[in-house]
Amino acid sequence: MPIRINKVYTRTGDNGTTGLLGGLRVGKDHPRVAAYGCLDELNSAIGLGRAAVASDRKIPARDRRELEIRLREIQNRIFDLGCALSTPAGKAWKDMPLPGAESVAELERSMDAMQRKLKPLNSFVLPGGSWPNAWLHLCRVECRRAERLVVGLGRQEPVPPEAGRYLNRLSDWFFTAARYAAMKAGAKEHLWEFALRPKGGPRPAP
């Protein structure tokens, strides 16, 4: 699909509407706009994650390159997904690009490879410890938020099933990649130290 951007501002959105692919105009607070807008936020967060990984010289060069390639691939698939979500229901065209079963399988293969090098967890992880770890965890929660909005949109209008499947797996990938980046940099991974109430003490309020 050829794209040409000659002028950034159009003034057509000054009334609080925006155009979907095909020309249909809807409110900027429409659930479809909220869903693909959240994907745009996620893509920007991934860009920060890429920059953080590239600048962390404690991560071996080979691992930095592999993460860079993977993150850039994910950014492209997020654009594919945003294109599909910005298309009105029933207006999808043949061979519309979508991150399908192979994209999901590739995320799973990547996770499995990283997971084999990580220590098992016995508690939840606190994001942080290194910039790549923190940014990739932010990508994880942005991805979950996008997934929630896509699920909500799907309750009102048809949504490609590939969307929810890919975002669900992608959030897991970011979690694993955040841990992997920290491990490769030798950064300390902080775990949730849950508060234990004193024996016989009052229970916390619900």
N, C-alpha and C positions, 0 to 999 in steps of 0.2 A: 504494500500500500504506500504509494509515494506521498511524502509530506513536504510541504513547503511553508516556511514561516518567514514572511517578509516584514511583518509588522506585529508587534507584541500587543498593542492596545487596539481595541475595536470600538469601544464605547457601548457595545450591544449589551453588556452585562450591568450597566449602570442602574437598571431597574430591578436588580436582584434575581435575574434569570440567567441561565447559561444554555448553550446548545449541546445536545447529545449528538453522536455521530448520526448523520442522516438529516440533521437540521431541526429536529424536534426540540422545542425550548421548554425547560422546566425550571422550577425554583432552585436556587443554589443550596437550599436546605433539603432538597429531595433526597430520599434514602439512597438512590442510585448515585447521586453526586457525592453524598457523604462517604459511600463505600469506596468509589475510585479515588476520591480525595484523600482518604486515609492511606490508600496504596501509594499515593504521591508522597505523603509524609514518610511512609516506610522506606521508600526508595531514597529519600534524602538522608534518612538515618543510616541506611546501608552505605551511602557515600562517605559518611563520617566514620563508619566502621572500617571501610577500606583504607581511608587515610590513616586511621589509628594503627591498623595492622602494618601498613607500609612503613610507618615511622618508628615502629618498635624494633630496634636492632637486636634486642635480646631474643627475638624469635628467629630461628635459623632462616637463611635466605630462601631455601627450598620451600619451607612451610609458608613463608610470606607469599611467595609466588603462587603456591597452590590455593591459598585462601583468597588471594587477589583474583585469580581466574574464576574461582567458584562464586565469589561475591558479585563479580561483574556479570556472570551468567545469570545469577539470580535477579539482578537489576533488570536485565533484558526480559526475563520471564514475567517480572512484575509489570513492566510496560505492556506486555502482551495481555496480561490479565486486566489491566486498567482499560485497555482498548475494548476488550469484550464487555466489561461492565459499563462502559460509557455508550454502549450500543443499546437502543431501546429493545424491549422484549419483542421477539418475533422478527427482528430486523437483522439478525446475524447473517453473514454471508458465508458461502461455501469456503472451506479451508481457512476460516478465521483462526489466527494463531492463538493457541491456548496451551498452558503447561499441563500436558496430559499425563498418562500413566508412566511414560518413560521418564519424564521430569521428576515425578514422585519417586520412581525407582532409583534414579540417580542420587537424589537426596538421601535415600535410605542406604545406598551403598557407601556414600561419603560418611554418613553418621556411623555406620558399622566399622569403617576403617579407623575413624577417630576414637570411637568408643573402646576399641581393643587396646588402645594405649593409655586410657584413662583409668584411674582408680575408682572402684565402686563407691557410691555415695551412701552415707548412713544418716544424712540429714539434708535439709534444703540448703541451697546455695545463696549467699548474699552477693549480689552483683558488685563488682569492684575488684580491686587488687591490681589491676592494670587498665590502661585506657582501652585496648582492644576488648578486654573482657567486659568492661562497663558498657561500651557502645554496642557490642553484640547482644548483650542482655537487653539493652534498650530496643534494639531491632526485634528481639523476641516479643516484647510486650506490645510494640507497635503492630507486629504481625498478628498477635492474638486479637487486638482491637479491630483490625481490618477484618479478621475472620468473623467476629461477632456482628459487625455491620453487614457483611455479606450474608450471614445467616438471617439477619433481620430483613434484609432486602428480599431474600428468597421466600419469606412468608407473605410477601405482597406481590411479587412479580417473579416470573421464571428467571432462574440464574443457572448458568452452566455448572453442572456438578463438579467439574474439574476445579472450579474456584475454591470451594471449601476444602476439598481434598488436598490441594497443593498448599494452601495456607496453613492447614492443620499440620502437615508434615514439615513445612518450612519453619514454623515456630520451634519445633523439636530440634531442627537442624541448628538454628541459632543458639539454642541452649547448649548443645554439644560443642559447637564451634567456639563459644565463649569459654567453656572449660578447657578446650584444646589449646586455644591461644594462650591462656594463662599458664597451662602446663608447659608449653613449649618455651615460654619466656622465663620459666622458673619463678613465676609470681605466686604468692601465697593465695590459696583459695579459702575464703572465709565461709564457714558454715553457720547456719542458724543455731544459736544457743538458746533453746526455748526455756522460758522461766518456769522453774518448778516451785509450786507453792509449798510452804513449810508443812510438815506433817501435822495434820489436825487443824491447819489454818483455814481461813475462809476461802471459799471458791471464788474465782474471778467472776465479775458480772458478765452475763451473756451479751 
